[in-house]
């Protein structure tokens, strides 16, 4: 914890948001003994105020967001904090002035552990350890006054009871009222009266302010807020320290877990094809005991607006996994259906406004959803409680040009460098399935990666090219054909 505090105090700059987020997660995970995950990027929000935030989700469904007044985020200018205990219980802590994360984190841990009592509060004092709990300040001040008004006490006695915060408060009393305390060796002597005690208590706010204990007020938040795209955010994120490919995939794994657990109604994954997006998502779904048709339904290929609506009705309380379905996002009606389906409400109403022979009014028909599906009918409206995972080969700006998706769903872009893709290939090369009946040794699999890495193919590095290259080499071996490296390299470049 001390190394974390030192990092915050000495090393944080505006471009180090990722590092700050990781260390905040470590603190929350250790203090609450629960896992938390950072939502990639930063949010621009509006609703009973506005600002820019970094959001964390706990695996139990709670979430919190650290807010700044501008996109110039660093560890020392936090302006407010949001905590969501569930969909309806949302609290925001406002600070009288910008405050550092060091002061706020102990309060966050306490609120998450014990719950929130709306009203006024104070942060901890400056220069204290992060593992201290936030105690009632006036109770602490009274206790310190009881200690110092007894004959012959030491500062260590204050430390033992109230730790760093107590010592800070004591030092402020000592500085503000030098005539009431004097030192004799290691011990202090009180030279005041009961009237002086009252005078000190009356100046409590000044003492706390001087000790660096920022005032705040926490309130229950009502009403919906808006999450907006921002040029400031785009500029800020462009200057942020870039996440490695492995970190991006790790974030994607966590976002899949969070979506399945209900932390979001949807997850959209952007990025060029053949870089492991589908592989990673399916790996995580399988690790949670699901498979296509059991736990989720995978739709591969294009889908019309009507097809999307029918699919959402059929699997209205399940996970629907869209892969290679970018055409669906080009249709405005289909986009509107996705917007309605990915709204943040637990239950979302989907409506089909076009006329059609197979469209029926559910209020007039006495049929179950199963009976409708058997007869090829669709309701004009229905309630949707399912979740959507959508993998796209589009860039994040083309996937979400108007910012509507990022206000409703998790959104992540996977953008590895060429070198990172080849490094990733080497790590997973033994897990790539070959065509039935074909086999290839580990050494030859790695050899194919090396040929791809050193080649001059016009195609960008991708896992599909690796799969074709592996099958080419395995097929040559199965046919008993010995192909020189130079020829194999050329064949992979041209035909894989």
Secondary structure as a PSIPRED ss2 file (coil, helix, strand):
# PSIPRED VFORMAT (PSIPRED V4.0)

   1 X C   1.000  0.000  0.000
   2 X H   0.000  1.000  0.000
   3 X H   0.000  1.000  0.000
   4 X H   0.000  1.000  0.000
   5 X H   0.000  1.000  0.000
   6 X H   0.000  1.000  0.000
   7 X H   0.000  1.000  0.000
   8 X H   0.000  1.000  0.000
   9 X H   0.000  1.000  0.000
  10 X H   0.000  1.000  0.000
  11 X C   1.000  0.000  0.000
  12 X C   1.000  0.000  0.000
  13 X C   1.000  0.000  0.000
  14 X C   1.000  0.000  0.000
  15 X C   1.000  0.000  0.000
  16 X C   1.000  0.000  0.000
  17 X H   0.000  1.000  0.000
  18 X H   0.000  1.000  0.000
  19 X H   0.000  1.000  0.000
  20 X H   0.000  1.000  0.000
  21 X H   0.000  1.000  0.000
  22 X H   0.000  1.000  0.000
  23 X H   0.000  1.000  0.000
  24 X H   0.000  1.000  0.000
  25 X H   0.000  1.000  0.000
  26 X H   0.000  1.000  0.000
  27 X H   0.000  1.000  0.000
  28 X H   0.000  1.000  0.000
  29 X H   0.000  1.000  0.000
  30 X H   0.000  1.000  0.000
  31 X H   0.000  1.000  0.000
  32 X H   0.000  1.000  0.000
  33 X C   1.000  0.000  0.000
  34 X C   1.000  0.000  0.000
  35 X C   1.000  0.000  0.000
  36 X E   0.000  0.000  1.000
  37 X E   0.000  0.000  1.000
  38 X E   0.000  0.000  1.000
  39 X C   1.000  0.000  0.000
  40 X C   1.000  0.000  0.000
  41 X C   1.000  0.000  0.000
  42 X C   1.000  0.000  0.000
  43 X E   0.000  0.000  1.000
  44 X E   0.000  0.000  1.000
  45 X E   0.000  0.000  1.000
  46 X E   0.000  0.000  1.000
  47 X C   1.000  0.000  0.000
  48 X C   1.000  0.000  0.000
  49 X C   1.000  0.000  0.000
  50 X E   0.000  0.000  1.000
  51 X E   0.000  0.000  1.000
  52 X E   0.000  0.000  1.000
  53 X E   0.000  0.000  1.000
  54 X E   0.000  0.000  1.000
  55 X E   0.000  0.000  1.000
  56 X E   0.000  0.000  1.000
  57 X E   0.000  0.000  1.000
  58 X E   0.000  0.000  1.000
  59 X C   1.000  0.000  0.000
  60 X C   1.000  0.000  0.000
  61 X C   1.000  0.000  0.000
  62 X C   1.000  0.000  0.000
  63 X E   0.000  0.000  1.000
  64 X E   0.000  0.000  1.000
  65 X E   0.000  0.000  1.000
  66 X E   0.000  0.000  1.000
  67 X E   0.000  0.000  1.000
  68 X E   0.000  0.000  1.000
  69 X C   1.000  0.000  0.000
  70 X C   1.000  0.000  0.000
  71 X C   1.000  0.000  0.000
  72 X C   1.000  0.000  0.000
  73 X C   1.000  0.000  0.000
  74 X C   1.000  0.000  0.000
  75 X C   1.000  0.000  0.000
  76 X C   1.000  0.000  0.000
  77 X C   1.000  0.000  0.000
  78 X E   0.000  0.000  1.000
  79 X E   0.000  0.000  1.000
  80 X E   0.000  0.000  1.000
  81 X E   0.000  0.000  1.000
  82 X E   0.000  0.000  1.000
  83 X E   0.000  0.000  1.000
  84 X E   0.000  0.000  1.000
  85 X C   1.000  0.000  0.000
  86 X C   1.000  0.000  0.000
  87 X C   1.000  0.000  0.000
  88 X C   1.000  0.000  0.000
  89 X C   1.000  0.000  0.000
  90 X E   0.000  0.000  1.000
  91 X E   0.000  0.000  1.000
  92 X E   0.000  0.000  1.000
  93 X E   0.000  0.000  1.000
  94 X E   0.000  0.000  1.000
  95 X E   0.000  0.000  1.000
  96 X E   0.000  0.000  1.000
  97 X E   0.000  0.000  1.000
  98 X E   0.000  0.000  1.000
  99 X E   0.000  0.000  1.000
 100 X C   1.000  0.000  0.000
 101 X H   0.000  1.000  0.000
 102 X H   0.000  1.000  0.000
 103 X H   0.000  1.000  0.000
 104 X H   0.000  1.000  0.000
 105 X H   0.000  1.000  0.000
 106 X H   0.000  1.000  0.000
 107 X H   0.000  1.000  0.000
 108 X H   0.000  1.000  0.000
 109 X H   0.000  1.000  0.000
 110 X H   0.000  1.000  0.000
 111 X H   0.000  1.000  0.000
 112 X H   0.000  1.000  0.000
 113 X H   0.000  1.000  0.000
 114 X H   0.000  1.000  0.000
 115 X C   1.000  0.000  0.000
 116 X C   1.000  0.000  0.000
 117 X C   1.000  0.000  0.000
 118 X C   1.000  0.000  0.000
 119 X E   0.000  0.000  1.000
 120 X E   0.000  0.000  1.000
 121 X E   0.000  0.000  1.000
 122 X E   0.000  0.000  1.000
 123 X C   1.000  0.000  0.000
 124 X C   1.000  0.000  0.000
 125 X C   1.000  0.000  0.000
 126 X C   1.000  0.000  0.000
 127 X C   1.000  0.000  0.000
 128 X C   1.000  0.000  0.000
 129 X C   1.000  0.000  0.000
 130 X C   1.000  0.000  0.000
 131 X C   1.000  0.000  0.000
 132 X C   1.000  0.000  0.000
 133 X C   1.000  0.000  0.000
 134 X C   1.000  0.000  0.000
 135 X C   1.000  0.000  0.000
 136 X C   1.000  0.000  0.000
 137 X H   0.000  1.000  0.000
 138 X H   0.000  1.000  0.000
 139 X H   0.000  1.000  0.000
 140 X H   0.000  1.000  0.000
 141 X H   0.000  1.000  0.000
 142 X H   0.000  1.000  0.000
 143 X H   0.000  1.000  0.000
 144 X H   0.000  1.000  0.000
 145 X H   0.000  1.000  0.000
 146 X H   0.000  1.000  0.000
 147 X H   0.000  1.000  0.000
 148 X H   0.000  1.000  0.000
 149 X C   1.000  0.000  0.000
 150 X C   1.000  0.000  0.000
 151 X C   1.000  0.000  0.000
 152 X C   1.000  0.000  0.000
 153 X E   0.000  0.000  1.000
 154 X E   0.000  0.000  1.000
 155 X H   0.000  1.000  0.000
 156 X H   0.000  1.000  0.000
 157 X H   0.000  1.000  0.000
 158 X H   0.000  1.000  0.000
 159 X H   0.000  1.000  0.000
 160 X H   0.000  1.000  0.000
 161 X H   0.000  1.000  0.000
 162 X H   0.000  1.000  0.000
 163 X H   0.000  1.000  0.000
 164 X H   0.000  1.000  0.000
 165 X H   0.000  1.000  0.000
 166 X H   0.000  1.000  0.000
 167 X H   0.000  1.000  0.000
 168 X H   0.000  1.000  0.000
 169 X H   0.000  1.000  0.000
 170 X H   0.000  1.000  0.000
 171 X H   0.000  1.000  0.000
 172 X H   0.000  1.000  0.000
 173 X H   0.000  1.000  0.000
 174 X H   0.000  1.000  0.000
 175 X H   0.000  1.000  0.000
 176 X H   0.000  1.000  0.000
 177 X C   1.000  0.000  0.000
 178 X C   1.000  0.000  0.000
 179 X C   1.000  0.000  0.000
 180 X C   1.000  0.000  0.000
 181 X E   0.000  0.000  1.000
 182 X E   0.000  0.000  1.000
 183 X E   0.000  0.000  1.000
 184 X E   0.000  0.000  1.000
 185 X C   1.000  0.000  0.000
 186 X C   1.000  0.000  0.000
 187 X E   0.000  0.000  1.000
 188 X E   0.000  0.000  1.000
 189 X E   0.000  0.000  1.000
 190 X E   0.000  0.000  1.000
 191 X C   1.000  0.000  0.000
 192 X C   1.000  0.000  0.000
 193 X C   1.000  0.000  0.000
 194 X H   0.000  1.000  0.000
 195 X H   0.000  1.000  0.000
 196 X H   0.000  1.000  0.000
 197 X H   0.000  1.000  0.000
 198 X H   0.000  1.000  0.000
 199 X H   0.000  1.000  0.000
 200 X H   0.000  1.000  0.000
 201 X H   0.000  1.000  0.000
 202 X H   0.000  1.000  0.000
 203 X C   1.000  0.000  0.000
 204 X H   0.000  1.000  0.000
 205 X H   0.000  1.000  0.000
 206 X H   0.000  1.000  0.000
 207 X H   0.000  1.000  0.000
 208 X H   0.000  1.000  0.000
 209 X H   0.000  1.000  0.000
 210 X H   0.000  1.000  0.000
 211 X C   1.000  0.000  0.000
 212 X C   1.000  0.000  0.000
 213 X C   1.000  0.000  0.000
 214 X C   1.000  0.000  0.000
 215 X E   0.000  0.000  1.000
 216 X E   0.000  0.000  1.000
 217 X E   0.000  0.000  1.000
 218 X E   0.000  0.000  1.000
 219 X E   0.000  0.000  1.000
 220 X E   0.000  0.000  1.000
 221 X C   1.000  0.000  0.000
 222 X C   1.000  0.000  0.000
 223 X C   1.000  0.000  0.000
 224 X C   1.000  0.000  0.000
 225 X C   1.000  0.000  0.000
 226 X E   0.000  0.000  1.000
 227 X E   0.000  0.000  1.000
 228 X E   0.000  0.000  1.000
 229 X C   1.000  0.000  0.000
 230 X C   1.000  0.000  0.000
 231 X H   0.000  1.000  0.000
 232 X H   0.000  1.000  0.000
 233 X H   0.000  1.000  0.000
 234 X H   0.000  1.000  0.000
 235 X H   0.000  1.000  0.000
 236 X H   0.000  1.000  0.000
 237 X H   0.000  1.000  0.000
 238 X H   0.000  1.000  0.000
 239 X H   0.000  1.000  0.000
 240 X C   1.000  0.000  0.000
 241 X C   1.000  0.000  0.000
 242 X C   1.000  0.000  0.000
 243 X C   1.000  0.000  0.000
 244 X C   1.000  0.000  0.000
 245 X H   0.000  1.000  0.000
 246 X H   0.000  1.000  0.000
 247 X H   0.000  1.000  0.000
 248 X H   0.000  1.000  0.000
 249 X H   0.000  1.000  0.000
 250 X H   0.000  1.000  0.000
 251 X H   0.000  1.000  0.000
 252 X H   0.000  1.000  0.000
 253 X H   0.000  1.000  0.000
 254 X H   0.000  1.000  0.000
 255 X H   0.000  1.000  0.000
 256 X H   0.000  1.000  0.000
 257 X H   0.000  1.000  0.000
 258 X H   0.000  1.000  0.000
 259 X H   0.000  1.000  0.000
 260 X H   0.000  1.000  0.000
 261 X H   0.000  1.000  0.000
 262 X C   1.000  0.000  0.000
 263 X C   1.000  0.000  0.000
 264 X C   1.000  0.000  0.000
 265 X C   1.000  0.000  0.000
 266 X E   0.000  0.000  1.000
 267 X E   0.000  0.000  1.000
 268 X E   0.000  0.000  1.000
 269 X E   0.000  0.000  1.000
 270 X E   0.000  0.000  1.000
 271 X C   1.000  0.000  0.000
 272 X C   1.000  0.000  0.000
 273 X C   1.000  0.000  0.000
 274 X C   1.000  0.000  0.000
 275 X C   1.000  0.000  0.000
 276 X C   1.000  0.000  0.000
 277 X H   0.000  1.000  0.000
 278 X H   0.000  1.000  0.000
 279 X H   0.000  1.000  0.000
 280 X H   0.000  1.000  0.000
 281 X H   0.000  1.000  0.000
 282 X H   0.000  1.000  0.000
 283 X H   0.000  1.000  0.000
 284 X H   0.000  1.000  0.000
 285 X H   0.000  1.000  0.000
 286 X H   0.000  1.000  0.000
 287 X H   0.000  1.000  0.000
 288 X C   1.000  0.000  0.000
 289 X C   1.000  0.000  0.000
 290 X C   1.000  0.000  0.000
 291 X E   0.000  0.000  1.000
 292 X E   0.000  0.000  1.000
 293 X C   1.000  0.000  0.000
 294 X E   0.000  0.000  1.000
 295 X E   0.000  0.000  1.000
 296 X E   0.000  0.000  1.000
 297 X E   0.000  0.000  1.000
 298 X E   0.000  0.000  1.000
 299 X E   0.000  0.000  1.000
 300 X E   0.000  0.000  1.000
 301 X C   1.000  0.000  0.000
 302 X C   1.000  0.000  0.000
 303 X C   1.000  0.000  0.000
 304 X C   1.000  0.000  0.000
 305 X H   0.000  1.000  0.000
 306 X H   0.000  1.000  0.000
 307 X H   0.000  1.000  0.000
 308 X H   0.000  1.000  0.000
 309 X H   0.000  1.000  0.000
 310 X H   0.000  1.000  0.000
 311 X H   0.000  1.000  0.000
 312 X H   0.000  1.000  0.000
 313 X H   0.000  1.000  0.000
 314 X H   0.000  1.000  0.000
 315 X C   1.000  0.000  0.000
 316 X C   1.000  0.000  0.000
 317 X C   1.000  0.000  0.000
 318 X C   1.000  0.000  0.000
 319 X E   0.000  0.000  1.000
 320 X E   0.000  0.000  1.000
 321 X E   0.000  0.000  1.000
 322 X E   0.000  0.000  1.000
 323 X E   0.000  0.000  1.000
 324 X C   1.000  0.000  0.000
 325 X C   1.000  0.000  0.000
 326 X C   1.000  0.000  0.000
 327 X H   0.000  1.000  0.000
 328 X H   0.000  1.000  0.000
 329 X H   0.000  1.000  0.000
 330 X H   0.000  1.000  0.000
 331 X C   1.000  0.000  0.000
 332 X H   0.000  1.000  0.000
 333 X H   0.000  1.000  0.000
 334 X H   0.000  1.000  0.000
 335 X H   0.000  1.000  0.000
 336 X H   0.000  1.000  0.000
 337 X H   0.000  1.000  0.000
 338 X H   0.000  1.000  0.000
 339 X H   0.000  1.000  0.000
 340 X H   0.000  1.000  0.000
 341 X H   0.000  1.000  0.000
 342 X C   1.000  0.000  0.000
 343 X C   1.000  0.000  0.000
 344 X C   1.000  0.000  0.000
 345 X C   1.000  0.000  0.000
 346 X C   1.000  0.000  0.000
 347 X C   1.000  0.000  0.000
 348 X E   0.000  0.000  1.000
 349 X E   0.000  0.000  1.000
 350 X E   0.000  0.000  1.000
 351 X E   0.000  0.000  1.000
 352 X C   1.000  0.000  0.000
 353 X C   1.000  0.000  0.000
 354 X C   1.000  0.000  0.000
 355 X C   1.000  0.000  0.000
 356 X C   1.000  0.000  0.000
 357 X C   1.000  0.000  0.000
 358 X C   1.000  0.000  0.000
 359 X E   0.000  0.000  1.000
 360 X E   0.000  0.000  1.000
 361 X C   1.000  0.000  0.000
 362 X C   1.000  0.000  0.000
 363 X C   1.000  0.000  0.000
 364 X C   1.000  0.000  0.000
 365 X C   1.000  0.000  0.000
 366 X C   1.000  0.000  0.000
 367 X C   1.000  0.000  0.000
 368 X C   1.000  0.000  0.000
 369 X H   0.000  1.000  0.000
 370 X H   0.000  1.000  0.000
 371 X H   0.000  1.000  0.000
 372 X H   0.000  1.000  0.000
 373 X H   0.000  1.000  0.000
 374 X H   0.000  1.000  0.000
 375 X C   1.000  0.000  0.000
 376 X C   1.000  0.000  0.000
 377 X C   1.000  0.000  0.000
 378 X E   0.000  0.000  1.000
 379 X E   0.000  0.000  1.000
 380 X C   1.000  0.000  0.000
 381 X E   0.000  0.000  1.000
 382 X E   0.000  0.000  1.000
 383 X E   0.000  0.000  1.000
 384 X E   0.000  0.000  1.000
 385 X C   1.000  0.000  0.000
 386 X C   1.000  0.000  0.000
 387 X E   0.000  0.000  1.000
 388 X E   0.000  0.000  1.000
 389 X E   0.000  0.000  1.000
 390 X E   0.000  0.000  1.000
 391 X E   0.000  0.000  1.000
 392 X C   1.000  0.000  0.000
 393 X C   1.000  0.000  0.000
 394 X C   1.000  0.000  0.000
 395 X C   1.000  0.000  0.000
 396 X H   0.000  1.000  0.000
 397 X H   0.000  1.000  0.000
 398 X H   0.000  1.000  0.000
 399 X H   0.000  1.000  0.000
 400 X C   1.000  0.000  0.000
 401 X C   1.000  0.000  0.000
 402 X C   1.000  0.000  0.000
 403 X C   1.000  0.000  0.000
 404 X C   1.000  0.000  0.000
 405 X C   1.000  0.000  0.000
 406 X C   1.000  0.000  0.000
 407 X C   1.000  0.000  0.000
 408 X C   1.000  0.000  0.000
 409 X C   1.000  0.000  0.000
 410 X E   0.000  0.000  1.000
 411 X E   0.000  0.000  1.000
 412 X E   0.000  0.000  1.000
 413 X E   0.000  0.000  1.000
 414 X C   1.000  0.000  0.000
 415 X C   1.000  0.000  0.000
 416 X C   1.000  0.000  0.000
 417 X C   1.000  0.000  0.000
 418 X H   0.000  1.000  0.000
 419 X H   0.000  1.000  0.000
 420 X H   0.000  1.000  0.000
 421 X H   0.000  1.000  0.000
 422 X H   0.000  1.000  0.000
 423 X H   0.000  1.000  0.000
 424 X H   0.000  1.000  0.000
 425 X H   0.000  1.000  0.000
 426 X H   0.000  1.000  0.000
 427 X H   0.000  1.000  0.000
 428 X H   0.000  1.000  0.000
 429 X H   0.000  1.000  0.000
 430 X H   0.000  1.000  0.000
 431 X H   0.000  1.000  0.000
 432 X C   1.000  0.000  0.000
 433 X C   1.000  0.000  0.000
 434 X C   1.000  0.000  0.000
 435 X C   1.000  0.000  0.000
 436 X C   1.000  0.000  0.000
 437 X C   1.000  0.000  0.000
 438 X C   1.000  0.000  0.000
 439 X C   1.000  0.000  0.000
 440 X C   1.000  0.000  0.000
 441 X C   1.000  0.000  0.000
 442 X H   0.000  1.000  0.000
 443 X H   0.000  1.000  0.000
 444 X H   0.000  1.000  0.000
 445 X H   0.000  1.000  0.000
 446 X H   0.000  1.000  0.000
 447 X H   0.000  1.000  0.000
 448 X H   0.000  1.000  0.000
 449 X H   0.000  1.000  0.000
 450 X H   0.000  1.000  0.000
 451 X H   0.000  1.000  0.000
 452 X H   0.000  1.000  0.000
 453 X H   0.000  1.000  0.000
 454 X H   0.000  1.000  0.000
 455 X C   1.000  0.000  0.000
 456 X C   1.000  0.000  0.000
 457 X C   1.000  0.000  0.000
 458 X C   1.000  0.000  0.000
 459 X C   1.000  0.000  0.000
 460 X C   1.000  0.000  0.000
 461 X C   1.000  0.000  0.000
 462 X C   1.000  0.000  0.000
 463 X H   0.000  1.000  0.000
 464 X H   0.000  1.000  0.000
 465 X H   0.000  1.000  0.000
 466 X H   0.000  1.000  0.000
 467 X H   0.000  1.000  0.000
 468 X H   0.000  1.000  0.000
 469 X H   0.000  1.000  0.000
 470 X H   0.000  1.000  0.000
 471 X H   0.000  1.000  0.000
 472 X H   0.000  1.000  0.000
 473 X H   0.000  1.000  0.000
 474 X H   0.000  1.000  0.000
 475 X H   0.000  1.000  0.000
 476 X H   0.000  1.000  0.000
 477 X H   0.000  1.000  0.000
 478 X H   0.000  1.000  0.000
 479 X C   1.000  0.000  0.000
 480 X C   1.000  0.000  0.000
 481 X C   1.000  0.000  0.000
 482 X C   1.000  0.000  0.000
 483 X C   1.000  0.000  0.000
 484 X C   1.000  0.000  0.000
 485 X H   0.000  1.000  0.000
 486 X H   0.000  1.000  0.000
 487 X H   0.000  1.000  0.000
 488 X H   0.000  1.000  0.000
 489 X H   0.000  1.000  0.000
 490 X H   0.000  1.000  0.000
 491 X H   0.000  1.000  0.000
 492 X H   0.000  1.000  0.000
 493 X H   0.000  1.000  0.000
 494 X H   0.000  1.000  0.000
 495 X H   0.000  1.000  0.000
 496 X C   1.000  0.000  0.000
